[in-house]
Amino acid sequence: MPYFERTEEEIVSSSLARLSEHTNITQLSPGAKARFFIETFSREQGLQHDRINTNLMQAFIAYADTRFLDYFGDMLNLPRREATNAATEDNNFMFYVETGTFGDINANQEFIIYPGQVVSTVPYSGEIITPGIEEQTVVEYRTIQQIVCPPDQSFAYGPIRSLVEGSASNIPRGVLNRHTYQNYNLSDRNLLKCTNRYAISTGDDRESDDSYRFRLTNIFRARQTAILAAIRLAALVVPGVSNVETFSSEQGPGSFSVYVTGLTPTPGPRLLRFVSQSVGQVSAFGIRPFVLAPEPIGVEFVAAVSWSSRATREEKALGYASMRDSLEDYMNNISQGDGLLLQDTIDLLLAAGQPYINSIGYKVPNNFEEVYAYRRDPSTEGVTRSIVVGDAISPLYNERVILETSGKHRGIQFLTV
């Protein structure tokens, strides 16, 4: 079993008490010779206790496996990472219609998709064989909250969770294209679609003995140093985290903040909770970590598009889709604290709309008609909407510019001129 050491303070206190009771030495205050020798010997003895304890712990852990490793984890307050189901709680998975609104497929009435509906990937059915793809199993998820589809909207988001746990439930973007919901008027025409806008990678396998043994062996060193590299590594190993930014004492003395950037523009509570648990295991005692998501600045664009007279209706529809996809990809890659130049966004849309787009801008050439910014209002916990004035959006260090997808037009409204 582990060797429980005595601290330097305990040894000094016990030695001073015995010296006072059994000798006539009375000069024991700090600075006295007797006190100096006791403190010196106690410091060395305390270091030896600590070294013996650490060596014994590591020796036991090095040869332990299965449930014995879990016993060590219980003693050190470092539990093994259990398998988790992949899930998404933010604006990722959605039901939608390709044209019109939900009312068009349900007699102008809203419908509600209740928890328990199965959504899944579609089996590979292509003619060109790609190694591994043709053998990929179907991954199924289930809705975990009701999703309301209003008659005047064309898309609705909802949280989902995989039916199986582990890394096998992780999926790339845009593959959840099958669902079981049929309770709407035109269900025989399969007009209700679904998809995941971003990858889902929060599913994790149960931690192996080798990985767990490595963390147990290094837990003392990690907690004693708690250096920036250890904190960043602890956050980055959590599935679904793409980057982190750290700031010391932002929440007061003895604290540090970890801002998490995930695979989606707004990290969900589930991801922040996992990061907080991971960071807390390598943080020194007395130092409090705060794991946060960057404050989002949602941006919504209104763009007047002039098309070539040769562009057909289908080509315009493809152009709009290409511009929206390019804008989403561009906005997703904006880092925390980075600004957004509106001219860069105009150039991006012009390039994506080629070869049939002439220009963007009706009131003023090569400009958006309007640009709106959505910010959280701390006083009301609501969101304020304001018109952007100028040619750029400049966030604070703890803010991140994202595409505002909560509205009817999913971040950008196209006007044809």
C-alpha positions as CSV (number, residue, x, y, z in Angstrom):
1,M,0.0,0.0,0.0
2,P,1.2,3.6,-0.4
3,Y,3.5,5.2,2.1
4,F,2.0,8.2,3.8
5,E,4.6,10.8,4.5
6,R,4.8,13.4,7.3
7,T,5.2,17.0,6.2
8,E,8.1,19.3,7.3
9,E,5.8,21.4,9.5
10,E,4.5,18.3,11.3
11,I,8.1,17.1,12.0
12,V,9.2,20.6,13.2
13,S,6.2,20.9,15.5
14,S,6.7,17.4,17.1
15,S,10.5,18.0,17.5
16,L,10.1,21.4,19.2
17,A,7.5,19.9,21.6
18,R,9.7,17.0,22.7
19,L,12.8,19.3,23.0
20,S,10.8,21.7,25.3
21,E,9.4,18.9,27.4
22,H,12.6,16.8,28.0
23,T,15.5,19.3,27.9
24,N,16.3,22.7,29.6
25,I,16.7,24.4,26.2
26,T,14.4,27.4,26.1
27,Q,15.6,29.4,23.1
28,L,13.4,27.8,20.4
29,S,12.1,30.9,18.6
30,P,12.9,31.4,14.9
31,G,16.5,32.3,14.5
32,A,17.7,30.3,17.5
33,K,20.5,27.7,16.9
34,A,18.4,24.8,18.2
35,R,15.4,25.9,16.0
36,F,17.7,26.2,13.0
37,F,19.1,22.6,13.4
38,I,15.6,21.2,13.9
39,E,14.2,22.9,10.8
40,T,17.2,21.8,8.7
41,F,16.9,18.2,9.7
42,S,13.1,18.3,9.4
43,R,13.3,19.7,5.9
44,E,15.6,16.9,4.7
45,Q,13.5,14.3,6.5
46,G,10.4,15.7,4.8
47,L,12.0,15.6,1.4
48,Q,12.9,11.9,2.0
49,H,9.4,11.1,3.1
50,D,8.1,12.7,-0.1
51,R,10.6,10.9,-2.3
52,I,9.9,7.5,-0.7
53,N,6.2,8.0,-1.1
54,T,6.5,9.0,-4.7
55,N,8.8,6.1,-5.6
56,L,6.6,3.6,-3.8
57,M,3.5,4.9,-5.6
58,Q,5.1,4.8,-9.0
59,A,6.5,1.3,-8.4
60,F,3.1,0.0,-7.5
61,I,1.4,1.7,-10.4
62,A,3.9,0.5,-12.8
63,Y,2.9,-3.1,-12.2
64,A,-0.8,-2.7,-11.5
65,D,-3.6,-3.3,-14.0
66,T,-7.3,-3.4,-14.4
67,R,-9.2,-2.9,-11.1
68,F,-6.0,-2.3,-9.1
69,L,-5.3,0.8,-11.2
70,D,-8.8,1.9,-10.4
71,Y,-8.0,1.5,-6.6
72,F,-5.0,3.9,-7.1
73,G,-7.3,6.3,-8.9
74,D,-9.7,6.3,-6.0
75,M,-6.9,7.1,-3.5
76,L,-5.5,9.9,-5.7
77,N,-8.9,11.3,-6.7
78,L,-8.1,10.6,-10.4
79,P,-10.8,8.3,-11.8
80,R,-10.4,6.4,-15.1
81,R,-12.0,8.1,-18.1
82,E,-15.1,6.0,-18.9
83,A,-16.6,5.6,-22.4
84,T,-18.9,8.4,-23.5
85,N,-21.7,8.7,-26.1
86,A,-21.1,11.2,-28.8
87,A,-23.6,14.1,-28.5
88,T,-24.2,17.6,-29.6
89,E,-26.2,20.2,-27.6
90,D,-25.6,23.4,-29.7
91,N,-26.6,24.6,-33.2
92,N,-25.3,21.6,-35.0
93,F,-27.9,19.0,-35.9
94,M,-30.9,20.3,-37.7
95,F,-34.1,19.4,-39.5
96,Y,-34.8,21.5,-42.6
97,V,-36.5,21.8,-45.9
98,E,-34.6,22.5,-49.1
99,T,-37.1,25.1,-50.4
100,G,-39.8,27.1,-48.7
101,T,-40.8,26.6,-45.1
102,F,-42.0,23.9,-42.7
103,G,-45.6,25.2,-43.3
104,D,-45.3,24.2,-47.0
105,I,-45.0,20.5,-46.1
106,N,-47.6,20.5,-43.3
107,A,-50.6,22.4,-44.4
108,N,-49.2,25.7,-43.0
109,Q,-49.1,24.2,-39.5
110,E,-46.2,23.7,-37.1
111,F,-45.2,20.1,-36.1
112,I,-43.2,18.8,-33.2
113,I,-40.5,16.2,-33.4
114,Y,-40.5,14.5,-30.0
115,P,-37.5,12.9,-28.2
116,G,-36.6,9.4,-29.4
117,Q,-36.6,9.9,-33.2
118,V,-33.7,8.0,-34.7
119,V,-31.4,9.9,-37.1
120,S,-28.5,8.1,-38.8
121,T,-25.8,8.1,-41.4
122,V,-26.6,6.7,-44.8
123,P,-24.9,3.4,-46.0
124,Y,-22.3,3.8,-48.7
125,S,-23.7,3.0,-52.1
126,G,-21.3,4.5,-54.6
127,E,-19.8,2.8,-57.6
128,I,-16.2,3.8,-56.8
129,I,-14.8,1.7,-54.0
130,T,-12.8,3.6,-51.4
131,P,-11.1,1.3,-48.9
132,G,-12.9,1.4,-45.5
133,I,-15.9,3.4,-46.6
134,E,-17.8,0.6,-48.2
135,E,-17.5,-1.4,-44.9
136,Q,-18.5,1.5,-42.6
137,T,-21.4,0.7,-40.3
138,V,-24.4,3.0,-40.0
139,V,-24.1,5.3,-37.0
140,E,-27.4,6.0,-35.2
141,Y,-28.3,8.9,-33.0
142,R,-31.5,9.8,-31.1
143,T,-33.2,13.1,-30.5
144,I,-33.2,13.9,-26.7
145,Q,-35.5,16.9,-26.6
146,Q,-38.5,18.0,-28.6
147,I,-37.8,20.0,-31.7
148,V,-40.5,22.5,-32.7
149,C,-40.7,23.2,-36.5
150,P,-42.7,26.5,-36.9
151,P,-44.6,27.0,-40.2
152,D,-42.6,30.2,-41.1
153,Q,-39.2,28.7,-40.6
154,S,-37.1,26.5,-42.9
155,F,-34.8,24.8,-40.3
156,A,-34.8,23.9,-36.6
157,Y,-32.0,22.8,-34.4
158,G,-32.1,20.1,-31.7
159,P,-29.7,18.1,-29.4
160,I,-29.0,14.4,-30.2
161,R,-27.0,11.6,-28.6
162,S,-25.5,8.5,-30.2
163,L,-27.0,5.1,-29.4
164,V,-23.6,3.5,-28.9
165,E,-20.8,4.7,-26.8
166,G,-17.1,5.2,-27.7
167,S,-15.2,6.6,-30.6
168,A,-17.2,4.5,-33.1
169,S,-20.0,7.0,-32.6
170,N,-17.9,10.0,-33.9
171,I,-18.9,11.3,-37.3
172,P,-17.7,14.0,-39.8
173,R,-19.9,16.9,-40.9
174,G,-22.9,16.5,-43.1
175,V,-23.5,12.7,-42.8
176,L,-26.6,12.5,-40.6
177,N,-29.0,12.5,-43.5
178,R,-31.6,9.9,-42.6
179,H,-34.4,10.1,-40.0
180,T,-37.5,8.2,-38.9
181,Y,-40.0,11.1,-38.5
182,Q,-43.1,10.8,-40.7
183,N,-45.8,12.8,-38.9
184,Y,-46.2,15.6,-41.4
185,N,-48.6,16.0,-44.4
186,L,-46.2,15.4,-47.3
187,S,-44.1,12.7,-45.6
188,D,-44.6,10.4,-48.6
189,R,-42.4,12.8,-50.6
190,N,-39.6,12.9,-48.0
191,L,-39.3,16.7,-48.1
192,L,-38.1,16.9,-44.5
193,K,-34.3,16.6,-44.4
194,C,-31.7,16.5,-41.7
195,T,-28.0,17.0,-41.4
196,N,-25.2,17.8,-38.9
197,R,-23.4,21.1,-39.9
198,Y,-20.2,20.2,-38.0
199,A,-18.4,17.1,-37.0
200,I,-19.4,15.3,-33.8
201,S,-16.4,13.9,-31.9
202,T,-17.3,13.8,-28.2
203,G,-17.6,10.0,-28.1
204,D,-14.6,8.5,-26.3
205,D,-13.6,4.9,-25.5
206,R,-12.9,3.7,-22.0
207,E,-9.4,4.7,-21.1
208,S,-6.9,1.9,-21.6
209,D,-4.6,0.6,-18.8
210,D,-1.5,2.1,-20.5
211,S,-3.1,5.6,-20.7
212,Y,-4.5,5.5,-17.2
213,R,-1.2,4.2,-15.8
214,F,0.7,7.1,-17.4
215,R,-1.7,9.7,-15.9
216,L,-1.5,8.1,-12.5
217,T,2.3,8.0,-12.6
218,N,2.6,11.6,-13.5
219,I,-0.3,13.1,-11.4
220,F,2.1,14.3,-8.6
221,R,4.5,16.0,-11.0
222,A,1.6,17.6,-12.9
223,R,0.0,19.0,-9.8
224,Q,3.2,20.3,-8.5
225,T,4.2,22.1,-11.6
226,A,0.8,23.0,-13.1
227,I,2.6,24.8,-15.9
228,L,0.9,26.3,-18.9
229,A,1.9,23.3,-21.1
230,A,0.3,20.8,-18.8
231,I,-2.9,22.8,-18.6
232,R,-3.1,23.3,-22.4
233,L,-2.4,19.6,-22.9
234,A,-5.1,18.6,-20.4
235,A,-7.6,20.7,-22.3
236,L,-6.6,19.8,-25.8
237,V,-6.8,16.0,-25.3
238,V,-10.5,16.3,-24.6
239,P,-12.4,15.1,-27.8
240,G,-14.0,18.1,-29.6
241,V,-11.5,20.7,-28.5
242,S,-9.5,22.4,-31.3
243,N,-7.7,25.2,-29.4
244,V,-7.6,26.9,-26.0
245,E,-6.5,30.3,-24.8
246,T,-5.4,30.8,-21.2
247,F,-5.4,34.0,-19.1
248,S,-4.0,34.2,-15.6
249,S,-5.9,35.9,-12.7
250,E,-8.8,37.0,-15.0
251,Q,-11.3,35.9,-12.4
252,G,-9.3,37.2,-9.4
253,P,-6.1,36.2,-7.6
254,G,-5.3,32.5,-7.5
255,S,-7.3,31.8,-10.6
256,F,-6.8,31.3,-14.3
257,S,-9.2,31.2,-17.2
258,V,-9.2,28.6,-20.1
259,Y,-11.2,29.7,-23.1
260,V,-12.2,26.7,-25.3
261,T,-12.6,26.7,-29.0
262,G,-14.5,23.6,-30.3
263,L,-15.4,22.1,-33.6
264,T,-18.6,24.2,-33.5
265,P,-18.7,28.0,-33.2
266,T,-20.2,27.8,-29.7
267,P,-18.9,25.1,-27.4
268,G,-21.7,23.4,-25.5
269,P,-21.9,22.8,-21.7
270,R,-21.0,19.2,-22.1
271,L,-17.7,20.0,-23.7
272,L,-16.9,22.7,-21.2
273,R,-17.7,20.2,-18.4
274,F,-15.2,17.6,-19.7
275,V,-12.5,20.2,-20.2
276,S,-13.0,21.5,-16.6
277,Q,-12.6,18.0,-15.2
278,S,-9.5,17.4,-17.2
279,V,-7.9,20.7,-16.3
280,G,-8.8,20.3,-12.7
281,Q,-6.8,17.1,-12.4
282,V,-3.5,18.9,-13.3
283,S,-4.1,22.2,-11.5
284,A,-2.1,22.9,-8.4
285,F,-4.0,22.9,-5.1
286,G,-5.1,26.4,-4.2
287,I,-5.4,27.5,-7.9
288,R,-8.9,27.6,-9.3
289,P,-9.4,27.1,-13.0
290,F,-12.3,28.7,-14.9
291,V,-13.2,26.9,-18.1
292,L,-15.2,29.2,-20.4
293,A,-16.4,29.6,-24.0
294,P,-15.5,32.8,-25.8
295,E,-18.3,35.4,-25.8
296,P,-19.9,35.1,-29.2
297,I,-20.5,38.1,-31.5
298,G,-23.0,36.8,-34.0
299,V,-22.9,38.5,-37.4
300,E,-25.8,38.6,-39.9
301,F,-25.4,39.9,-43.4
302,V,-27.9,41.3,-46.0
303,A,-26.4,41.1,-49.5
304,A,-27.9,42.3,-52.7
305,V,-26.6,40.1,-55.6
306,S,-26.6,41.0,-59.2
307,W,-26.5,38.0,-61.5
308,S,-25.5,37.7,-65.1
309,S,-28.4,37.6,-67.5
310,R,-27.2,34.2,-68.7
311,A,-27.5,32.6,-65.2
312,T,-30.4,30.1,-65.0
313,R,-32.5,29.6,-61.9
314,E,-30.6,26.5,-61.0
315,E,-27.3,28.2,-61.4
316,K,-28.4,31.0,-59.1
317,A,-29.5,28.5,-56.5
318,L,-26.2,26.7,-56.7
319,G,-24.4,30.1,-56.5
320,Y,-26.3,31.0,-53.3
321,A,-25.5,27.7,-51.7
322,S,-21.8,28.0,-52.6
323,M,-21.6,31.5,-51.2
324,R,-23.3,30.4,-47.9
325,D,-21.0,27.4,-47.6
326,S,-17.9,29.5,-48.2
327,L,-19.1,32.1,-45.7
328,E,-19.7,29.5,-43.0
329,D,-16.3,27.9,-43.5
330,Y,-14.6,31.3,-43.4
331,M,-16.4,32.4,-40.2
332,N,-15.7,29.0,-38.5
333,N,-12.0,29.6,-38.9
334,I,-11.9,33.0,-37.2
335,S,-10.0,32.7,-34.0
336,Q,-10.9,34.2,-30.6
337,G,-10.0,37.9,-30.5
338,D,-9.5,38.1,-34.3
339,G,-11.4,40.8,-36.2
340,L,-13.5,40.6,-39.4
341,L,-12.9,42.8,-42.4
342,L,-16.2,43.2,-44.3
343,Q,-14.3,43.7,-47.6
344,D,-12.7,40.3,-47.2
345,T,-16.2,38.8,-46.8
346,I,-17.4,40.6,-50.0
347,D,-14.4,39.2,-51.9
348,L,-15.1,35.7,-50.6
349,L,-18.7,35.8,-51.8
350,L,-17.8,37.2,-55.2
351,A,-15.3,34.3,-55.7
352,A,-17.8,31.7,-54.5
353,G,-20.5,33.0,-56.9
354,Q,-18.5,32.7,-60.0
355,P,-18.8,32.5,-63.0
356,Y,-22.3,34.0,-63.1
357,I,-22.2,36.7,-60.5
358,N,-21.7,40.3,-61.5
359,S,-21.5,42.3,-58.3
360,I,-22.7,42.6,-54.7
361,G,-24.3,45.8,-53.5
362,Y,-27.3,47.8,-54.5
363,K,-27.2,51.0,-52.4
364,V,-23.4,51.2,-52.5
365,P,-21.4,49.0,-54.9
366,N,-19.2,46.4,-53.4
367,N,-20.9,46.7,-50.0
368,F,-23.5,44.8,-47.9
369,E,-26.9,46.5,-47.6
370,E,-26.8,45.9,-43.8
371,V,-24.7,44.1,-41.3
372,Y,-26.0,43.3,-37.8
373,A,-24.1,42.2,-34.7
374,Y,-25.6,40.2,-31.9
375,R,-24.1,40.5,-28.4
376,R,-25.1,39.1,-25.1
377,D,-26.5,41.7,-22.7
378,P,-25.1,41.0,-19.2
379,S,-27.8,43.1,-17.5
380,T,-30.7,41.1,-18.9
381,E,-29.0,37.8,-20.0
382,G,-30.6,38.4,-23.3
383,V,-29.1,39.4,-26.7
384,T,-28.9,42.9,-28.2
385,R,-29.0,43.4,-32.0
386,S,-27.2,46.5,-33.5
387,I,-26.2,47.7,-37.0
388,V,-22.5,47.5,-37.7
389,V,-21.0,50.9,-38.6
390,G,-17.7,50.9,-40.4
391,D,-15.7,48.4,-42.4
392,A,-14.7,46.0,-39.7
393,I,-15.8,44.2,-36.5
394,S,-13.2,44.2,-33.7
395,P,-13.9,41.8,-30.8
396,L,-12.3,41.9,-27.4
397,Y,-9.7,39.4,-26.3
398,N,-12.4,37.1,-24.9
399,E,-14.8,37.4,-27.8
400,R,-15.2,35.4,-31.0
401,V,-16.9,36.5,-34.2
402,I,-19.3,33.8,-35.5
403,L,-22.1,33.6,-38.1
404,E,-25.4,34.3,-36.5
405,T,-27.6,31.2,-37.4
406,S,-30.5,31.7,-35.0
407,G,-32.5,33.8,-37.5
408,K,-34.7,32.9,-40.4
409,H,-31.9,33.4,-43.0
410,R,-29.1,31.4,-41.1
411,G,-26.7,34.3,-41.0
412,I,-27.0,35.8,-44.5
413,Q,-30.0,37.1,-46.5
414,F,-29.6,37.3,-50.2
415,L,-31.5,39.9,-52.2
416,T,-31.6,39.5,-56.0
417,V,-31.3,42.7,-58.0
